Amino acid sequence: MTAKQMKRKKPINSDFLRDIEPLTDNQKVLFDAYDAGKNVVAYGAAGTGKTFITLYNALCDVLDPSTPYEKIYLVRSLVATREIGFLPGDHEDKSSLYQIPYKNMVKYMFEMPTDSDFEMLYGNLKTQGTISFWSTSFIRGTTLDNAIVIVDEFQNLNYHELDSIITRVGENTKIMFCGDATQSDLTKQNERNGIADFMKILRVMPSVDLVLTILLDLDCVKNISSQN
C-alpha cells in the first residue's frame, strides 16, 4: 500500500464491510452495471433495493484506497418543503429527517464491534469524510471531483435541478440516479415531466455512458442482506 493509500485509510474502512450479494436477477444487473464502471439510472418500485445496492457499491469503492473515489455525495431534493429556509436550524438540522433512511441502511452494510458503534456509524462515516449529504439547494457552483454522486429520489427533482447536478460532475467522478416516477411528490405537471425530458437529453450526450436498470415489484425484498 502506497503512502497516499495509507493516508486515505479511514477508521471505518472496508475491513468492516459485509459481503452483500444480489437477491434477484435484476439486482444482479444493477451490481454488474456498477462494476462495469457505468453511470447508472436505477429505476424501480419502493423496496427493490435500488438505493441500498447503489450506496453499498459506492462505499466499497470509496473505502478502497486503490480507487480514485474519495467521497460519496448523497443528493436529494427536500421537496416536501423545497424552500427549507422556513424550517428551523442550519442545513444539517433541516436535512436530518431526510438522512434517516441512509442511517438505517448503513447498519446492514457493516459489522461493527458494539451497539454504540452501530448507532454512531452514519455520523462517523460523515465525520471521516466518506459520506456527505447535500440538498439540491446547496449544490450549485460546486465541482465534485474524485467522488461518487448518488442522486436519490430523483423523481422529486425538476429539470433545472437535474441539469444543475449533472453539470457539477468533475474529474474521476461518476453519477448514479435512483428513483421511481410513480412516487413523485411534485405537484406541477411540467415539473413531473422533468425526468422524461432529462433522460432524452442524456441518451444523446456522447459524454454520458448511462445504463438504465429497472427493478420490478418482484425484486422487492424486505432486507437485501437477510441471506448473509
C-alpha positions as CSV (number, residue, x, y, z in Angstrom):
1,M,0.0,0.0,0.0
2,T,1.4,3.4,-1.0
3,A,1.7,6.3,1.4
4,K,-1.2,8.0,-0.4
5,Q,-3.3,4.9,0.1
6,M,-2.4,4.7,3.7
7,K,-3.4,8.3,4.2
8,R,-6.8,7.5,2.7
9,K,-7.5,4.6,5.0
10,K,-10.2,5.6,7.5
11,P,-11.1,4.4,11.0
12,I,-14.2,2.9,9.4
13,N,-12.8,1.0,6.4
14,S,-13.5,-1.9,4.1
15,D,-12.5,-4.3,6.8
16,F,-15.8,-3.7,8.5
17,L,-17.9,-4.0,5.3
18,R,-20.2,-7.1,4.9
19,D,-20.2,-9.2,1.8
20,I,-23.6,-8.5,0.2
21,E,-24.8,-10.2,-2.9
22,P,-27.9,-9.6,-5.2
23,L,-31.0,-11.5,-4.3
24,T,-32.7,-11.3,-7.7
25,D,-31.7,-11.3,-11.4
26,N,-32.5,-7.6,-11.8
27,Q,-30.5,-6.7,-8.8
28,K,-27.6,-8.6,-10.3
29,V,-27.9,-6.4,-13.4
30,L,-27.6,-3.4,-11.2
31,F,-24.5,-4.8,-9.5
32,D,-22.9,-5.7,-12.9
33,A,-23.7,-2.3,-14.3
34,Y,-22.0,-0.6,-11.4
35,D,-19.0,-3.0,-11.5
36,A,-18.6,-2.1,-15.2
37,G,-18.0,1.5,-14.2
38,K,-21.2,2.8,-15.8
39,N,-23.2,5.8,-14.8
40,V,-26.4,4.2,-13.8
41,V,-30.1,5.0,-13.5
42,A,-31.7,2.6,-11.0
43,Y,-35.4,2.8,-11.6
44,G,-37.9,0.8,-9.7
45,A,-40.6,0.5,-7.0
46,A,-40.0,1.1,-3.3
47,G,-38.3,-1.8,-1.6
48,T,-36.4,-3.2,-4.6
49,G,-33.0,-2.2,-3.2
50,K,-32.0,0.4,-5.8
51,T,-30.6,2.9,-3.2
52,F,-29.3,0.2,-0.9
53,I,-27.3,-1.5,-3.7
54,T,-26.0,1.8,-5.1
55,L,-24.9,3.1,-1.7
56,Y,-23.3,-0.3,-0.8
57,N,-21.3,-0.4,-4.1
58,A,-20.3,3.2,-3.7
59,L,-19.0,2.5,-0.1
60,C,-17.0,-0.5,-1.4
61,D,-15.3,1.9,-3.9
62,V,-14.7,4.8,-1.6
63,L,-13.3,2.7,1.2
64,D,-10.9,1.0,-1.2
65,P,-7.7,3.2,-1.1
66,S,-6.8,1.9,-4.6
67,T,-9.7,3.6,-6.4
68,P,-9.8,7.3,-7.3
69,Y,-13.0,7.8,-5.4
70,E,-12.7,9.6,-2.1
71,K,-16.2,10.6,-1.1
72,I,-19.9,9.8,-1.6
73,Y,-22.2,12.7,-2.2
74,L,-25.8,11.8,-1.4
75,V,-28.0,14.4,-3.1
76,R,-31.8,14.8,-2.6
77,S,-34.4,17.5,-3.1
78,L,-36.1,18.3,0.1
79,V,-39.3,18.5,-1.9
80,A,-41.8,18.5,0.9
81,T,-40.6,22.0,1.7
82,R,-38.1,22.8,-1.0
83,E,-37.7,26.2,0.5
84,I,-36.1,24.8,3.6
85,G,-35.3,28.3,4.9
86,F,-38.7,28.1,6.6
87,L,-37.5,25.2,8.8
88,P,-35.5,25.9,12.0
89,G,-31.8,25.4,12.2
90,D,-28.9,25.1,9.8
91,H,-28.8,22.9,6.7
92,E,-27.8,19.8,8.7
93,D,-30.8,20.3,11.1
94,K,-33.2,20.9,8.2
95,S,-32.0,17.8,6.3
96,S,-31.7,15.4,9.2
97,L,-35.1,13.8,8.6
98,Y,-34.2,13.0,5.0
99,Q,-31.0,11.3,6.1
100,I,-32.7,8.7,8.3
101,P,-33.1,6.1,5.5
102,Y,-29.3,6.2,4.9
103,K,-28.5,6.0,8.6
104,N,-30.6,2.8,8.7
105,M,-29.2,1.3,5.5
106,V,-25.5,1.5,6.5
107,K,-26.2,-0.5,9.6
108,Y,-26.9,-3.5,7.4
109,M,-23.7,-3.0,5.4
110,F,-21.1,-3.1,8.2
111,E,-20.1,-5.4,11.0
112,M,-19.3,-3.3,14.0
113,P,-18.0,-4.4,17.4
114,T,-20.6,-2.7,19.6
115,D,-24.2,-1.5,19.5
116,S,-23.0,2.1,20.1
117,D,-20.7,1.8,17.1
118,F,-23.8,0.9,15.0
119,E,-25.7,3.9,16.4
120,M,-22.9,6.3,15.6
121,L,-22.0,4.6,12.2
122,Y,-23.6,7.0,9.8
123,G,-22.5,10.0,11.7
124,N,-18.9,8.7,11.9
125,L,-18.9,8.0,8.1
126,K,-19.8,11.6,7.6
127,T,-17.3,12.8,10.1
128,Q,-14.4,10.9,8.5
129,G,-15.4,12.4,5.1
130,T,-16.7,9.2,3.5
131,I,-20.3,10.4,3.1
132,S,-21.7,13.9,2.6
133,F,-25.4,14.7,2.3
134,W,-26.4,17.7,0.2
135,S,-29.8,19.1,-0.8
136,T,-30.2,20.4,-4.3
137,S,-30.5,23.9,-2.9
138,F,-26.8,23.9,-2.0
139,I,-25.1,22.1,-4.9
140,R,-24.8,24.9,-7.4
141,G,-21.4,26.5,-8.1
142,T,-19.6,23.3,-6.9
143,T,-17.4,20.9,-8.9
144,L,-17.3,17.4,-7.5
145,D,-14.0,15.6,-8.2
146,N,-12.9,12.1,-7.2
147,A,-16.4,11.2,-6.0
148,I,-19.5,9.1,-6.5
149,V,-22.7,11.1,-6.6
150,I,-25.9,9.4,-5.7
151,V,-29.0,11.3,-6.7
152,D,-31.7,9.7,-4.6
153,E,-35.5,10.0,-5.1
154,F,-34.6,11.8,-8.4
155,Q,-38.3,11.7,-9.4
156,N,-38.7,14.7,-7.0
157,L,-36.2,16.9,-8.9
158,N,-37.4,19.2,-11.7
159,Y,-35.4,19.5,-14.9
160,H,-33.4,22.5,-13.7
161,E,-32.3,20.7,-10.6
162,L,-31.3,17.6,-12.6
163,D,-29.3,19.8,-15.0
164,S,-27.6,21.6,-12.1
165,I,-26.5,18.3,-10.7
166,I,-25.1,16.7,-13.8
167,T,-23.1,19.8,-14.6
168,R,-21.4,19.5,-11.2
169,V,-19.7,16.2,-12.1
170,G,-15.9,16.7,-12.3
171,E,-12.8,14.6,-12.9
172,N,-12.9,10.9,-11.7
173,T,-16.5,11.2,-10.7
174,K,-19.4,9.0,-11.6
175,I,-23.1,9.7,-11.0
176,M,-26.0,7.4,-10.1
177,F,-29.7,8.2,-10.2
178,C,-32.2,6.2,-8.0
179,G,-35.9,6.8,-8.2
180,D,-39.4,5.9,-9.4
181,A,-41.6,8.3,-11.3
182,T,-44.8,6.8,-9.7
183,Q,-43.6,8.0,-6.3
184,S,-43.2,11.7,-7.3
185,D,-44.1,14.3,-4.7
186,L,-44.1,17.1,-7.3
187,T,-47.5,18.7,-7.9
188,K,-46.9,20.7,-11.1
189,Q,-47.1,18.6,-14.3
190,N,-44.3,20.5,-16.0
191,E,-42.0,19.6,-13.1
192,R,-43.2,15.9,-13.1
193,N,-42.1,15.8,-16.8
194,G,-38.6,16.7,-15.8
195,I,-37.3,13.1,-15.6
196,A,-38.6,12.2,-19.1
197,D,-37.1,15.4,-20.7
198,F,-33.8,14.9,-18.8
199,M,-33.5,11.2,-19.9
200,K,-34.0,12.1,-23.5
201,I,-31.0,14.5,-23.3
202,L,-28.8,12.0,-21.5
203,R,-29.4,9.4,-24.2
204,V,-27.9,11.6,-26.9
205,M,-25.0,13.0,-24.9
206,P,-21.8,11.3,-26.2
207,S,-20.0,12.0,-22.9
208,V,-22.6,10.2,-20.8
209,D,-22.4,6.4,-20.7
210,L,-25.7,5.7,-19.0
211,V,-27.2,2.3,-18.1
212,L,-30.9,2.2,-17.2
213,T,-31.6,-0.6,-14.7
214,I,-35.3,-1.3,-14.0
215,L,-36.2,-3.1,-10.8
216,L,-39.7,-4.6,-10.7
217,D,-42.2,-5.4,-7.9
218,L,-40.9,-9.0,-8.0
219,D,-37.5,-7.6,-6.9
220,C,-39.0,-6.2,-3.8
221,V,-37.2,-7.6,-0.7
222,K,-37.7,-6.8,2.9
223,N,-34.0,-6.8,3.6
224,I,-31.4,-7.4,0.9
225,S,-28.9,-8.6,3.5
226,S,-31.1,-11.2,5.1
227,Q,-29.3,-14.0,3.3
228,N,-26.0,-13.2,4.9
